[in-house]
Each structure stands twice: as structure tokens, then as C-alpha cells.
Amino acid sequence: MSADVHNGVESAGRAVVTGAAGFIGSHLVEALRRSGTNVVGIDRKSSWATGEIPPSAELGSLHAIRADLVSADLSACLENAATVFHLAALPGVRPSWTQFPEYLHCNVLATQRLMDACVRASVPRVVMASSSSVYGGAEGTMSEEDLPRPLSPYGVTKLAAERLALAFAARRDAALSVSALRFFTVYGPGQRPDMFIGRVIRATLENKPIEVYGDGTQIRDFVHVSDIVRALMLAAATPDKGSSVLNIGTGRVASMNEVLALTGELTGRTPDARYGPARIGDVRATTADIGRARSRLGFTARTELRAGLATQIEWARQSLARTSPHETASSAQMAPTHRS
């Protein structure tokens, strides 16, 4: 990690990460600790092991807290926090149509409670995860200047959370600034198993069919989790402390069919794709205009899709190798397949 990112987070104090046990959160916590930053991690997952890991010569400390942001004592969590990375959210487009109250709880109410606590605790900086889903469908690149038109309840809640955070930052009694980073399609080691790339890799390695929603020509701006983490840390360290919204992607696209082909090349196996109808709320194309992130953060994605897929394939191989045949069969049956 570059010195400017390291110093920008560490020198000001400890960092708080919500959603610390999640896909992106776990990578961010690791990177922060490697930079020497002391971290408070908050997650409501039952698998999140609570407790204290003291600092060492190589790593900053980790204080893990299992809590729901809606009901937790956030004042204690935010004590002496220099930066809050707000990643906690309920993901997924399709379930949001039928589970909207839970999305409101996790994505909107949780954000409102956290931002209110940040104002009261005089937290100077919040960097939050937003989503390209706020744009809805679009032809060509998606710019921060575009009018958001979310096509799913999930996208609506992410836009609401983003606007809530910016509203709190605009309060006259607030000492904080906010960067809302609109992530495009994030992939890499540890990705949720219901996501398209995760499903493709696992099914290919296990010689199982893969359900593809639509004809596979849909395009996405796939951005590797290592680039996402770097963008988060740059946003925390940027000398421009004004509140802003920034796209975080690569500015390049690939189709679902290209991902299938690359996975075949990298695994030496032919994916067994089964094409079906597109799902409600899915968009045909996402492409990030990354000019603002480049100019304000100095951010440009570094990981090409082929190299990034190789890291996720290797991680999946190791994960499958650690799982017994019985457990593999059980997890395959239980893994959600209704989202991509």
C-alpha cells in the first residue's frame, strides 16, 4: 500500500469498518491492519468472531464487535474514530422485491443511525459503499452527473443510504465529510457464492451446469476487490475532504459470455451454460465513467479481468479442497441461485 494511503488513515487515528465480515469488508480490514491501522470491525453475522486481537510489529489491532447497527450502542463503537468505512448492507437485486422491509432495515435505517452517531461523535470522515444499481439501465458510460434511476428496490435503498449520508454531512453542526463510492460489479477471492462469477467458477470446477439469466450478451464493468480496497483507502486519505459521489470501476466492460469463455480457458474445462430468461431488475449494461475518481483520488483500476479471474479461481480451488465431498454436496444444494 502506498505511503499516502497508509499515512492518511493511520496518522489520524483508528478506523471503524461496518460490514467487516463481508466480502469487501474482510479484505479492507486485512489491508488496514497491514498498513498498521487499528481497526474496530462491526458485523451482525453469527460467524463473526468477536474479541480483541492486539497489534503486532506487522499488523494493527482488531476489535471485533458483533452487532446490528440499528440497535447497537454506536457511541462506544465510534470513540476516537478518525475514519468510518460504512460497508454494511443487504445485497442482491432480486430478493429486494420480496424482502423490502429487511432491505430498509439494513440499508436505510442502519445508515441513518450510523450517520447520526457519527455527527454526535464528531467523526471527521465517512467513506461509504454505494452501488452502480442507483443508475438503473443506461446506454454508454454511467457518470456521476447522470440522474439516478434505480430499477430495483435494492437500488432505491442504496440511493437512499447515499443521500442520507450526504445530508448528515451537510448539517451545520457536523464535523464530517462523506465520500460515497458507487461500486460497479465487484469480484475476487471471497465473493458471495450467489454472484455470477462465483457461480460460474464453482460450477465449472465441479462439472455442474450454470444457469445464465438472459442470453449472456449483457455487459458489466467488473472490478477486482483489490482495486475496491485501494479506492476505499484512497478516499479516506484524499486531501480533498469535501463530500462527494464517485464511480469506482475500470471503465472497461466484458459480457457474461466472455466471462464464461475466460473461465473455460483458465480452468481447462468448458462451462456448461444453461441460458434462461432475464430477471426483473437486472440491467443489460453497466460501464463506469471513472474520470472523477481518477482526478480526485488518483485512482485507476490495476487488475485486468483475466488476472483477477485467476485469483478467484485459485481461491475457489483451495476452498473446494478444504471441503469434504459430503459438505460440498450439501453446500451446493443450499447455496442461493436466485441472484447473479
C-alpha positions, -999 to +999 in steps of 0.1 A: +000+000+000+014+034-009+027+057+018+000+083+012-028+058+018-010+044+048-004+077+065-038+092+056-056+065+075-032+057+103-019+090+114-053+104+122-064+075+145-083+042+143-107+031+116-142+017+120-154-008+094-191-018+093-198-050+074-164-061+084-171-098+079-184-094+044-167-099+011-152-064+007-151-057+044-128-086+052-104-076+025-104-040+038-099-050+074-069-070+063-054-042+043-059-016+070-043-038+096-013-045+073-009-007+070-006-005+108-041+009+113-060-001+144-095-013+134-129-016+150-149-041+129-187-043+133-208-071+117-240-088+127-231-122+112-232-150+137-199-163+122-181-130+131-158-139+159-159-111+185-130-101+206-097-083+206-066-090+186-037-069+199-013-050+175+020-066+164+050-054+146+033-064+113-004-056+120-026-031+136-051-043+162-086-055+156-115-051+180-144-072+165-179-064+176-210-085+167-239-060+165-268-047+144-262-011+135-299-004+141-298-014+178-261-012+188-246+013+211-227+031+183-213+059+205-190+033+221-180+018+187-171+052+173-150+065+202-117+080+188-126+070+152-108+090+125-125+072+096-156+052+093-159+028+063-196+020+060-199-012+040-227-029+059-257-036+037-280-063+025-270-070-011-289-085-041-313-071-066-339-099-070-346-107-033-352-070-027-386-073-045-399-096-018-378-088+013-381-050+012-386-044+049-353-062+056-336-040+030-350-009+046-337-021+080-302-030+068-295-004+041-315+027+051-323+027+088-288+013+097-272+041+077-294+068+093-285+055+128-248+053+119-246+088+104-265+103+133-240+087+157-210+099+136-223+135+139-227+132+176-192+116+180-176+143+157-162+117+133-143+136+106-146+112+077-170+086+064-164+065+033-194+045+023-202+018-002-229+028-028-237+009-060-240+013-097-275+000-092-285+035-084-282+044-121-306+017-134-302+010-171-282+033-193-267+034-227-229+041-227-210+051-197-226+060-164-215+093-150-220+108-115-237+137-133-265+113-146-299+114-129-302+082-108-330+059-120-328+027-099-347-002-114-350-023-082-358-018-046-322-026-038-311+002-059-336+025-043-323+017-008-287+022-019-295+056-033-315+065-001-285+055+020-261+076-001-284+106+001-288+102+039-251+102+044-246+133+023-275+150+041-259+144+075-226+157+062-243+189+051-256+197+086-241+228+101-233+210+133-215+182+116-177+179+115-176+151+090-173+148+052-186+118+032-174+100+001-200+077-014-183+053-037-205+037-063-190+003-068-196-015-101-195-053-103-170-064-077-154-099-079-124-117-065-115-142-037-142-145-011-170-133-034-205-143-025-213-177-040-246-165-055-228-139-077-224-147-114-186-151-114-187-171-082-214-194-096-196-198-129-162-207-113-176-232-088-199-249-112-171-252-138-147-267-112-174-292-101-185-300-137-221-288-130-244-267-152-246-230-147-278-210-150-273-178-170-301-153-169-305-139-204-285-146-235-251-138-219-245-107-240-252-084-210-221-064-202-206-054-168-178-033-156-161-060-135-137-045-108-115-066-087-118-064-049-082-054-045-089-022-066-120-016-045-100-017-013-074+006-027-101+031-037-116+030-002-083+038+014-075+065-011-109+081-004-101+081+033-067+096+027-076+122+000-066+157+009-099+169-006-122+165+024-154+177+006-183+153+004-187+137-030-200+108-050-175+087-071-178+058-095-154+030-088-149+007-117-125+000-145-141+019-174-139-014-194-166-040-199-169-077-206-200-098-214-212-127-194-203-149-223-167-135-222-165-144-185-177-180-194-150-183-221-122-169-199-132-192-171-130-221-195-095-211-206-082-206-171-097-238-157-092-260-187-128-270-185-158-260-206-185-243-186-219-259-191-240-228-195-278-231-195-295-199-208-328-188-194-350-156-193-336-124-179-347-115-144-367-084-133-345-056-121-314-067-140-298-042-164-282-050-197-252-029-193-230-011-167-200+009-176-183+033-152-171+068-161-141+069-139-128+104-147-139+118-113-122+091-093-091+095-114-089+132-109-099+134-072-083+102-058-057+094-084-075+061-087-072+038-117-080+001-116-049-021-119-063-056-122-072-069-156-102-093-158-081-124-168-056-119-139-085-112-115-104-143-125-073-163-120-071-152-083-107-161-077-103-195-094-073-203-073-092-192-041-122-214-052-099-244-058-085-241-023-119-237-008-132-268-025-101-287-015-108-278+022-144-291+019-152-328+022-173-343-006-203-346+017-200-309+027-195-299-009-228-316-020-247-300+009-234-265+003-242-268-034-277-277-026-281-249+000-263-221-020-288-195-033-291-195-070-317-167-075-292-139-078-264-132-102 
